[in-house]
């Protein structure tokens, strides 16, 4: 009979964002003496292995959905529904076996709909209670909530009230009864907690974070590289490829790396004047936590990222451009009219929920 709680945590495999926002949860669980087992696949699995080499890992197959190279994401997702439903059913069955073999007490699922079980406490993490869509939005919301209600709790990585990051995604419709706000989830420490003057030098004029599912990650990388190599500014490019190490100076002023640890990433971000990135929600939480100026380039056809980028533009926080129309010189010029994020102070909402486990 084990005395420490055994907690399984499993992020979705679409990009790295679901994995990075699990990092502060894992750190807190370990700090509170829980036995943490991580279930993941692909690049998220590799990233978390680098961050938590001492923990136990299980390869749990993801949904393996890719973004289209051309055309809208909505239709791609529509035709992917059968595969997603099969993935949900498969992981639900796999979880029963894992719970029995590993004596799991609590399951924490980041956007993996099949990872609930009536025998244990199960927690679903999402900021997207409402799914942005040009059609059938209310129907999608009802289906989403039906799945969320299968879990014991739903943790929303945001705050209540007007000063939030997710907008309509978490605040448009009434919340399910099992939902709790846990504050922005970032693997980075707020600069408000750092000693004065730490990490504010601005060594890089521009830092570009190339992330997201393939093939759009590679398309984004090629577009960015062409324009960054033409300017006479100091540039750091992080490619989000956790499976291989690469550290190359493409020019005297342009450095490219495949992956940075959380500590290295935080230092690089704090020491960069402006960031170019996707407007994925986990990236937004990270950059908001650090209080950075940003140029956002949403993944084409990704309605959630397009909505979030537009919201931040309306609030005069960050400029965004479409990937197909990206113009670096124009973006840098326009960004001077945007205030950037104000650094977020740490909160104890997450710790409060974890203590109740």
Backbone torsions as a table, in degrees:
resi	resn	phi	psi	omega
1	UNK	NA	121.4	-179.6
2	UNK	-85.0	147.0	-179.1
3	UNK	-99.1	-31.9	177.4
4	UNK	-82.1	144.0	178.2
5	UNK	-68.7	134.6	177.4
6	UNK	-101.7	116.8	-172.6
7	UNK	-118.4	125.6	176.0
8	UNK	-95.6	128.4	177.8
9	UNK	-123.9	130.1	-171.1
10	UNK	-138.6	110.7	177.0
11	UNK	-90.0	153.8	173.5
12	UNK	-65.9	155.9	-174.8
13	UNK	-100.8	22.1	177.7
14	UNK	-91.7	100.1	-175.6
15	UNK	72.5	-170.0	-177.7
16	UNK	-102.0	-10.7	-172.4
17	UNK	-59.9	-40.6	-179.8
18	UNK	-65.2	-32.7	178.0
19	UNK	-74.6	-43.5	-176.8
20	UNK	-64.3	-35.4	-178.8
21	UNK	-78.2	-11.2	172.3
22	UNK	-79.7	-18.4	-176.2
23	UNK	-57.9	-48.7	178.7
24	UNK	-63.2	-30.0	177.7
25	UNK	-68.7	-46.0	179.7
26	UNK	-61.5	-45.1	179.1
27	UNK	-57.2	-44.0	-177.6
28	UNK	-68.7	-39.4	178.1
29	UNK	-63.1	-44.0	178.3
30	UNK	-62.9	-42.5	178.9
31	UNK	-59.2	-33.8	-178.2
32	UNK	-93.1	16.9	170.1
33	UNK	71.5	24.8	173.4
34	UNK	-82.5	153.7	172.7
35	UNK	-91.8	110.6	-174.3
36	UNK	-100.8	130.5	173.8
37	UNK	-118.6	131.1	-176.8
38	UNK	-106.8	128.8	177.3
39	UNK	-116.1	119.2	-176.6
40	UNK	-157.4	-177.5	-179.1
41	UNK	-150.8	157.9	173.4
42	UNK	62.7	-144.0	-177.5
43	UNK	-63.0	-36.5	174.8
44	UNK	-58.2	-39.6	178.1
45	UNK	-62.7	-45.8	-179.7
46	UNK	-63.1	-41.5	180.0
47	UNK	-61.8	-47.4	-177.1
48	UNK	-70.3	-29.7	174.1
49	UNK	-63.8	-38.0	178.3
50	UNK	-68.2	-35.7	-178.0
51	UNK	-78.7	-34.1	-173.0
52	UNK	-133.5	61.9	-176.0
53	UNK	-59.5	-24.6	-175.5
54	UNK	-82.5	-10.3	-176.1
55	UNK	-90.1	167.0	178.5
56	UNK	-87.8	139.5	-178.2
57	UNK	-124.4	146.3	173.9
58	UNK	-126.9	133.6	174.1
59	UNK	-83.0	111.9	179.2
60	UNK	-116.5	111.0	-172.8
61	UNK	-54.7	136.0	178.4
62	UNK	-88.7	-168.1	-177.5
63	UNK	-83.7	-15.2	176.5
64	UNK	54.3	43.4	176.4
65	UNK	-90.7	133.5	177.2
66	UNK	-110.1	157.5	176.6
67	UNK	-87.3	145.4	178.8
68	UNK	-71.0	148.9	176.5
69	UNK	-72.3	-34.9	176.7
70	UNK	-136.3	157.2	177.6
71	UNK	89.6	173.1	-173.6
72	UNK	-79.7	146.4	178.0
73	UNK	-71.0	-29.9	-176.6
74	UNK	-58.0	-48.4	-179.0
75	UNK	-69.1	-36.1	176.4
76	UNK	-59.5	-44.4	179.9
77	UNK	-67.0	-39.3	-179.8
78	UNK	-58.6	-46.8	-179.1
79	UNK	-76.0	-12.2	178.0
80	UNK	-90.5	-5.8	-176.3
81	UNK	-54.0	-46.5	178.9
82	UNK	-57.5	-41.1	179.9
83	UNK	-67.2	-39.2	179.5
84	UNK	-64.5	-43.2	179.7
85	UNK	-63.5	-38.9	175.7
86	UNK	-63.7	-42.8	178.8
87	UNK	-61.5	-41.4	179.0
88	UNK	-63.4	-45.4	180.0
89	UNK	-64.9	-41.1	-179.3
90	UNK	-64.4	-45.6	-178.3
91	UNK	-70.9	-29.6	177.4
92	UNK	-63.7	-42.9	177.2
93	UNK	-67.7	-40.7	180.0
94	UNK	-62.8	-35.1	-178.2
95	UNK	-63.1	-39.7	178.9
96	UNK	-55.4	-43.6	-179.8
97	UNK	-67.3	-42.8	-179.4
98	UNK	-63.7	-43.4	180.0
99	UNK	-59.4	-42.3	-179.1
100	UNK	-70.0	-47.5	-175.8
101	UNK	-70.3	-35.9	-174.5
102	UNK	-103.6	3.0	-179.8
103	UNK	51.9	53.5	-177.0
104	UNK	-76.1	136.3	177.2
105	UNK	-98.8	-36.4	-175.7
106	UNK	-138.1	138.8	174.5
107	UNK	-115.1	128.4	174.7
108	UNK	-115.8	114.2	-176.5
109	UNK	-111.4	124.2	173.6
110	UNK	-96.0	96.6	175.0
111	UNK	64.6	22.0	173.2
112	UNK	-105.6	104.7	-167.5
113	UNK	-67.9	-21.4	-177.0
114	UNK	-88.4	-3.3	-172.4
115	UNK	-92.8	57.8	171.4
116	UNK	-125.2	154.4	179.6
117	UNK	-155.5	134.9	-176.3
118	UNK	-68.7	-18.0	-176.3
119	UNK	-81.1	-18.8	-178.0
120	UNK	-133.7	167.2	174.1
121	UNK	-73.7	127.6	180.0
122	UNK	-124.2	135.7	-175.2
123	UNK	-123.0	133.1	179.6
124	UNK	-110.8	127.2	178.9
125	UNK	-104.7	123.7	174.6
126	UNK	-159.6	146.6	170.8
127	UNK	-101.7	-6.7	-170.7
128	UNK	-107.2	67.7	176.2
129	UNK	-72.3	-30.6	171.9
130	UNK	-106.7	128.2	-179.7
131	UNK	-95.8	118.4	-180.0
132	UNK	-66.5	126.4	-179.6
133	UNK	-154.4	145.9	177.5
134	UNK	-72.8	-11.3	177.1
135	UNK	-150.0	158.4	175.7
136	UNK	55.8	33.5	-175.9
137	UNK	-63.7	-43.7	-179.0
138	UNK	-67.3	-36.8	177.4
139	UNK	-64.9	-45.2	178.3
140	UNK	-61.0	-37.7	178.1
141	UNK	-62.3	-44.7	-179.4
142	UNK	-62.9	-43.0	179.3
143	UNK	-63.9	-43.0	179.2
144	UNK	-59.2	-48.1	-178.5
145	UNK	-65.6	-34.5	178.7
146	UNK	-60.8	-42.5	176.9
147	UNK	-67.3	-44.0	-178.1
148	UNK	-60.9	-35.6	-178.8
149	UNK	-68.8	-11.7	175.6
150	UNK	-73.8	-19.4	-178.2
151	UNK	-89.4	156.7	178.0
152	UNK	-66.4	-44.6	-179.8
153	UNK	-139.6	154.6	171.3
154	UNK	-120.5	120.8	179.1
155	UNK	-99.7	124.7	-179.3
156	UNK	-103.2	115.9	-178.6
157	UNK	-78.5	73.4	-179.9
158	UNK	-168.4	-177.9	177.9
159	UNK	-118.9	158.3	176.2
160	UNK	-72.9	169.1	173.9
161	UNK	85.5	-178.2	-173.3
162	UNK	-70.9	-29.9	-176.2
163	UNK	-86.5	66.5	-177.3
164	UNK	-120.5	172.2	-178.1
165	UNK	-105.1	-24.3	-171.6
166	UNK	-96.3	-9.7	176.8
167	UNK	57.0	-133.9	-177.0
168	UNK	-59.8	-26.8	-173.5
169	UNK	-58.2	-33.4	179.2
170	UNK	-117.8	-6.8	-169.4
171	UNK	-123.8	-4.1	-175.3
172	UNK	-76.5	-44.6	-176.2
173	UNK	-106.5	157.4	175.2
174	UNK	-56.9	142.4	-177.0
175	UNK	-79.6	150.3	171.6
176	UNK	-64.0	158.0	-173.9
177	UNK	-67.2	-18.9	-178.0
178	UNK	-94.9	11.1	-174.3
179	UNK	-93.4	140.2	178.5
180	UNK	-139.7	135.0	173.7
181	UNK	-78.2	134.4	-179.3
182	UNK	-120.3	12.1	179.5
183	UNK	79.3	167.3	178.7
184	UNK	-61.4	133.2	-179.9
185	UNK	-102.9	109.1	177.9
186	UNK	-131.4	143.6	176.0
187	UNK	-75.6	-7.2	-176.4
188	UNK	-100.2	151.8	175.8
189	UNK	-85.8	137.5	177.6
190	UNK	-61.0	136.0	176.8
191	UNK	-61.6	-15.9	176.8
192	UNK	-67.2	-19.1	178.9
193	UNK	-96.5	-7.0	-178.5
194	UNK	-84.1	159.3	176.9
195	UNK	-67.6	151.5	-173.1
196	UNK	-57.7	129.8	177.1
197	UNK	87.9	-8.4	-178.0
198	UNK	-74.4	129.6	174.8
199	UNK	66.5	37.7	-178.8
200	UNK	-126.9	19.2	-172.5
201	UNK	-73.2	-37.1	-177.6
202	UNK	75.8	51.8	-178.3
203	UNK	-65.0	-36.4	179.2
204	UNK	-102.3	136.3	173.4
205	UNK	-70.7	-39.6	-178.7
206	UNK	-136.3	138.2	169.8
207	UNK	-123.7	123.8	179.2
208	UNK	-107.3	126.5	178.1
209	UNK	-105.9	112.2	-178.4
210	UNK	-97.7	111.5	-173.2
211	UNK	-143.7	178.2	176.5
212	UNK	104.3	170.1	-179.0
213	UNK	-68.6	154.0	174.2
214	UNK	-77.7	157.0	2.3
215	UNK	-86.8	-1.3	-174.6
216	UNK	-67.0	-25.8	177.1
217	UNK	-60.9	-45.3	-179.5
218	UNK	-68.6	-39.1	176.8
219	UNK	-59.3	-45.9	178.6
220	UNK	-59.6	-45.5	-179.2
221	UNK	-58.4	-45.4	-178.2
222	UNK	-64.5	-42.6	179.4
223	UNK	-63.2	-45.4	-179.4
224	UNK	-63.5	-46.0	-176.3
225	UNK	-58.3	-45.5	-178.1
226	UNK	-54.6	-44.0	-175.6
227	UNK	-82.3	-34.8	-179.9
228	UNK	-68.5	-30.5	-179.8
229	UNK	-73.6	-14.1	-178.1
230	UNK	-89.2	-17.5	-173.9
231	UNK	-97.0	157.4	-178.6
232	UNK	-102.0	56.5	178.2
233	UNK	-128.1	156.3	179.7
234	UNK	-78.8	123.6	-170.7
235	UNK	-128.7	138.2	170.0
236	UNK	-120.1	128.8	178.4
237	UNK	-116.2	124.4	177.4
238	UNK	-111.9	120.4	-167.7
239	UNK	-89.0	-10.6	178.2
240	UNK	67.4	27.6	178.4
241	UNK	-108.8	96.0	-172.5
242	UNK	-76.0	-14.4	-172.7
243	UNK	-82.6	-10.0	180.0
244	UNK	-145.9	147.3	178.5
245	UNK	-92.8	136.6	178.1
246	UNK	-155.2	131.9	-178.2
247	UNK	-144.9	98.9	-170.5
248	UNK	-132.2	138.6	170.2
249	UNK	-93.3	104.1	-179.0
250	UNK	-69.7	-36.0	172.7
251	UNK	-141.8	174.6	179.8
252	UNK	-58.7	-30.6	-175.5
253	UNK	-106.7	0.6	-176.7
254	UNK	-125.9	116.5	179.6
255	UNK	-114.8	139.2	179.7
256	UNK	-125.1	132.7	176.0
257	UNK	-130.4	149.9	-179.7
258	UNK	-80.4	-36.5	-173.9
259	UNK	-156.3	144.6	173.3
260	UNK	-125.6	146.4	172.9
261	UNK	-67.1	167.9	-179.2
262	UNK	-58.5	-43.1	-179.8
263	UNK	-64.5	-43.0	178.9
264	UNK	-65.7	-38.8	-179.4
265	UNK	-65.9	-42.9	179.2
266	UNK	-61.9	-45.5	179.8
267	UNK	-61.4	-43.3	-179.5
268	UNK	-64.2	-41.9	179.7
269	UNK	-65.2	-45.7	179.5
270	UNK	-63.4	-29.4	-178.3
271	UNK	-96.3	21.2	177.3
272	UNK	-122.1	137.7	-174.8
273	UNK	-74.2	-40.0	179.6
274	UNK	-143.0	145.1	-175.6
275	UNK	-113.2	138.5	170.3
276	UNK	-109.7	127.6	-174.9
277	UNK	-159.3	164.6	167.9
278	UNK	-66.7	156.7	177.9
279	UNK	-97.4	39.7	171.9
280	UNK	-66.8	150.0	-171.6
281	UNK	-64.9	-37.2	179.1
282	UNK	-65.5	-38.7	176.3
283	UNK	-63.6	-42.0	177.9
284	UNK	-60.0	-44.4	179.7
285	UNK	-62.7	-41.2	178.7
286	UNK	-62.6	-47.8	-175.7
287	UNK	-72.7	-31.0	175.3
288	UNK	-68.8	-41.1	178.3
289	UNK	-58.1	-40.1	-177.2
290	UNK	-87.3	-8.9	177.8
291	UNK	68.8	49.6	-173.2
292	UNK	-100.5	158.5	168.2
293	UNK	-88.8	138.1	-170.6
294	UNK	-139.4	148.0	164.3
295	UNK	-113.3	117.6	-177.8
296	UNK	-97.5	141.1	174.1
297	UNK	-129.9	95.8	-177.7
298	UNK	-61.6	150.3	172.2
299	UNK	-63.7	127.0	-176.7
300	UNK	-54.8	130.2	177.9
301	UNK	79.5	-1.5	179.5
302	UNK	-89.1	98.1	-170.2
303	UNK	-60.3	-35.9	-180.0
304	UNK	-64.2	-47.7	-179.8
305	UNK	-65.2	-38.5	178.5
306	UNK	-64.9	-41.5	177.8
307	UNK	-63.2	-48.1	-178.2
308	UNK	-62.9	-40.9	178.7
309	UNK	-63.6	-41.3	179.0
310	UNK	-65.4	-41.3	178.1
311	UNK	-59.6	-45.4	-178.8
312	UNK	-69.4	-30.4	175.8
313	UNK	-68.2	-43.6	179.3
314	UNK	-62.4	-32.3	178.5
315	UNK	-82.7	2.3	-179.4
316	UNK	61.1	30.5	178.3
317	UNK	-90.1	-45.4	-175.5
318	UNK	-149.1	141.9	174.1
319	UNK	-78.1	154.7	167.8
320	UNK	-141.7	152.6	175.2
321	UNK	-131.4	151.4	173.9
322	UNK	-70.3	147.0	-179.0
323	UNK	-57.8	-41.0	-177.2
324	UNK	-70.4	-17.2	-177.6
325	UNK	-114.9	15.2	-172.9
326	UNK	-62.4	125.7	177.9
327	UNK	-132.5	104.9	-172.5
328	UNK	-61.4	-47.5	-178.0
329	UNK	-60.4	-43.6	178.9
330	UNK	-65.1	-42.3	-179.5
331	UNK	-62.4	-43.1	178.8
332	UNK	-63.1	-38.8	179.4
333	UNK	-66.5	-47.8	-178.8
334	UNK	-66.7	-32.6	-176.2
335	UNK	-63.0	-20.3	177.9
336	UNK	-63.6	-19.6	179.6
337	UNK	-91.4	4.4	-179.1
338	UNK	-116.2	141.5	-169.3
339	UNK	-81.5	-18.2	-174.9
340	UNK	79.6	174.7	179.4
341	UNK	-78.4	148.3	167.6
342	UNK	-92.0	130.2	-176.2
343	UNK	-54.9	138.7	-178.4
344	UNK	-92.1	128.9	174.9
345	UNK	-73.3	148.2	179.9
346	UNK	-65.8	151.1	178.1
347	UNK	-128.3	168.2	-177.4
348	UNK	-109.0	17.6	-178.9
349	UNK	-63.1	-45.2	179.8
350	UNK	-63.0	-46.9	-179.0
351	UNK	-60.6	-35.6	178.4
352	UNK	-62.4	-43.7	178.5
353	UNK	-66.4	-41.2	-179.9
354	UNK	-64.8	-40.0	179.0
355	UNK	-60.8	-33.1	-179.7
356	UNK	-74.1	-12.7	175.0
357	UNK	-67.6	NA	NA
